[in-house]
Amino acid sequence: MRRLLNILWLVPLLAACSVSIDQIEPAVSQFNGDSVSIQLNGNQLEFATQQVRQAANAKADARAAEICRRGHRKRAEHTSTRNIPTGQYTYVIERLYLCLN
């Protein structure tokens, strides 16, 4: 049992090393002209480094700005974040943006 516990503490460290910003792709979950929701894979980001999390949020911000420009609004402003379960052990992080002039 002690040997197993000695090995288990390495799992988060190894998982964090394997997640890179290139693997994270923000997805648009809804857009209605006035707001846009962008989803990120929560399981990937859970064990990512702080730098990767910040870069993932920046990618989501850029994607939201791109989508808002397609409508009649000029810029996207982040308003809220929530976790949405997608299965027993999986979830997505949904970031909501308002499209403003």
N, C-alpha and C positions, 0 to 999 in steps of 0.2 A: 504494500500500500504506500509506503514511504517513497519507494522508487517511482511509482505512478505520480504522486504529488510533485516530486522533483521535476518530472518531465512536463507536467501540465502547466506550470508557470511559464514555460517557454512558448506555448502556443500563441498567446497574444503578441509576443515580440516577433515571432516569425510571420504572423499574419500581417502585422504592420509593415514589415519589410517588403512584403509582396504586393502591396497596393500602391499603384502609381497613378498620377493624375491622368495619364493616357488611357487608363482603363475605365475612367468614370465618364459617363455620357449622360448629361441632363436630358430628360424627356418632357415634352409639353403634354400635360394631362388635360388641360382645358383652356380655352381662350374665348372670350365673348366680346372683345372690342374694348371693354373697360378694365378688364383684369386678365391675368394669365397665371396659371399654376404650373410650376416646374417641379418634376420629381427626380430625386437622386436615390440611388440604392443605399439604404440605411445599413445593411449588413457589410457592405464594402467599407463604408466610412466609419463604422464602429471601431475598427481596429487600425484605422489609418492614423498617420501622424497629424499633428496640428497644421503643418504646412499643406498637406494634401487636402485636409478639410477646408482650409481657407481657399485653396485653388479651386476646389469643387464648387464652393459657394460663388466664387468669381465667375466660373464657367456658367453657372445657373443664372447669375446676374446678366451676363452677356447674352445668353439665349433669350431671356425675358425681354431685354432691350430690343433685340432683333425682331421678336414677335410683335411687340408693341408698335414698332415703326411700320410694320405692315398695315396696321389699322390707321385710324385717323389721329392717333395720339403720338407724342414724340418720345417720351421716356418712360422707363419702368422704375417704380419705387417699391422696394421690398417692404411688406407690411407684417407678415406673420410666417411662422413655420410650425408644422405639426407632423407627427409620426403616424403613419397609417399602416396597420397590420395587413400583410398580404398572405399570410399563412401562419402556422403555429410558431415558427421561429424566424420569420422573415418580415421585413417592413420596408417601406419607402419613406423618405423625408420629402414632404411636399412644402415648397416655398411659394407663397402667394405674393403677387406683385400687382399694384395698381398701375394702369397705363394713364399717364398724365400729360398735359400739354406743356 
